[in-house]
Amino acid sequence: MTSSRSRAFGGPFRYVQGPGELTNLAQHAADYGDRLFLLVDGFLMDSIRARFNDESAAMTWEKFSGECTEAEVGRVAALASEAKAQVIVGVGGGKTLDAAKLAAANLSLPLIIAPTSASTDAPTSAMSVLYKETGEHVRAVCLKHSAELVLVDSSIIAAAPLRLLVAGMGDALSTWFEARANAASDTANYIGRGYRRSLAAMAIAEKCYRTLLADGFTARLALENGAVTEAVENVIEANILLSGLGFENTGCAGAHAVHTGFHEIESAAGAYHGEIVAFGVLFQLMLENAPAVEVEEVLQFMYQVGLPMTMTDLNVEPTEENFQKIAGRILDGNSGVEAEPFLVTRDLVLGALKTADAMGRRFKSRAAKV
Ligand SMILES: [Zn+2]
């Protein structure tokens, strides 16, 4: 339970989304400065750079090294400072954006975040994760504020592999259910030192879920056919803006606890964050004994958009040993499950994991026969 009666809401200063919007970067950045330092995912550098023929702003381009370490953040900050940058721009996936966030914070410079996929809701948040050179997680860093601008070019997002957008729907699927759990337990959100959630945050989290149900399947079909329709735009907004504002302003719970639990399982290393979180939603619904109608709605959605629904789908064998390992980590503290509004025991966690897996398997075999 929170120790304060106060509520708080935070987010990026501005959010712009549309096809081709990245090419208007200089125009967007002009509010903050003319000299831009762009940190870009290595494999995207040529295709991104090719979009800029008229460089009205002075742009310094740098490839991200591939891991968001203290050394990489220091290197980027030193180069940006040498280039006398006035604005830091991160273009790419999660780790590139995290490094850009930290470098901008180190230099106290305005930050523009331009995600190239909608696979998670991290672009809008004020959090970054630091890793060792070997890829092991070091710590999450909470920054003072989110980016000045989150600039989403929907034509770039639509051109990324479909699996990324589907994974992002898995991350976004958790937002409403976790918000609801945090509201029931009155747990602090991630704004500043943590406050109670606002009505705005709860409305955003619910809208996120409703948008996925309304547009998720159509968006998938559209992208499979190379079309960037309004449904695709809606899902991109749900995955990045609604989910991002939603989770940071309400909090995580059981679904993200499963993601933490999966850190213990090596064979799941190839699964994306949002894919594991989606299975985590099934776990949370089982843990909370959610109404059957709601469970059916979620299962139907996951099946239609192609999210993993079982342990096997995530390349994890449903053995007693694996269930025990995951449950052990979930109950180890700070996984998110503490935000559930009741006493969570080992038996409950194990039972919910096993039932979620069985539920996913049952739904898939039933759907395959229809
Ligand atoms: Zn997440």
Boltz pocket constraint, residues with backbone or C-beta under 6 A from the ligand:
constraints:
  - pocket:
      binder: B
      contacts: [[A, 120], [A, 121], [A, 171], [A, 256], [A, 273], [A, 277]]
      max_distance: 6.0
